[in-house]
């Protein structure tokens, strides 16, 4: 299962990541994406030249480009920093609580 939190600033993201690591989650189970830095490219080649990491998802093919935020169903805000966390289902309520305490303005189950 995965939860995605949208936080207003980097300090809150740092606190969230630290708190999640304190309960035993690995940094490798998290994706962090600043909505202000997300860019759209017209081709895979252009994105590769810019050094963008590509993530293949169920929703797209190798030639379909989009931002990380576009792949999160139900996300409403367009500003801030996204922190996506993959965790076992039984830890979801604890992770959601930590996200709320860290200042998340939106939390979406993805």
N, C-alpha and C positions, 0 to 999 in steps of 0.2 A: 504494500500500500504506500501511497505517497501523499504528503501534504505540502502545499505551496503557500508560503506566507509572503505578503508584501509589506515591507517596512520602509519608513520614510528616510532613514539615514544610515550611514556606515557604522556609526557607534552601536546602534541597535542591532545591526547584523553581527558585529563582532561579539556582542553579549549573547546573542542567540546561539551562534556557533559554539562559543565556549560552554554555554549551558547544556547544549546537546551532546557535546563531547564528554561533559561531566557525568552524563547518565549512560555513557557507554556507546554512543553512536559514533561512527567513523566519519571523518571528513570526506572520504570517498563515497559516502552515501548521500552527499549533498551537492546540489548544483546552485550556484549563486550567479545571478544575472542582473546587472544594473540596467533598468529600462531606458535610461538616458543614453547609454552607450550602445544599445542594440542598433544595428544598421541593417539596411536592406541592400542586397547586391543584385545586379541584373543577371549574373551568371555564376556558376560554380567556380569557374576559373578566376573571376574577379574576387570572390570571397577567399579563395585559396591564396591568391597573391597578397591579400591583406592580412593573412595569417589567422583567419577565422577557423576555429575548430568546428567540424561538422558532426552533428549528432543525427543519426538515422532513427526515425520514429515510425510507428505504424501508419501515421497519417500522410507520409510523403515518400516520394521516390528520391533517388539520388540527385536528380536534376531539379527537384522542387526545393526552393529556398524560402525560409521564413524565420522569424525571430522565435526565441524560446517562449516568450510570452504568448505568441499566437497559438502555440500548442497546448496552452493551459485552458481547458474549458471552464467557463464560469468566472474567469478573472475580469473584474470590472475596472479597476484603476489603471491609469496609464503612467503614473509617476512612482518612483521609489526603486527599491531593490528587492528582487525575488529571491527567496531561499526555498528550494525544493528539497524535501527530505524523504528518503525511502526508509521505511521501518516496518517491522512486523506489526500486524493489525492490533495485537494486544497492547502495543506501546502508543497507539495513536492518540488516545485521550491525554496522556502525559505530555507528548510532544506538542499537541495543540495548546495545552495549558502553558507550556514554556514559551511558545510563540506569542501567545496573548500577553504574558508577563513581560516579554521583551519589547512590546510595542507594536506588534503587527496590526495594521489597519484593515487587513483582509486576509482570510485564510480559506483556501480552496482545497477540497479533496480531489485529487487528480487520479 
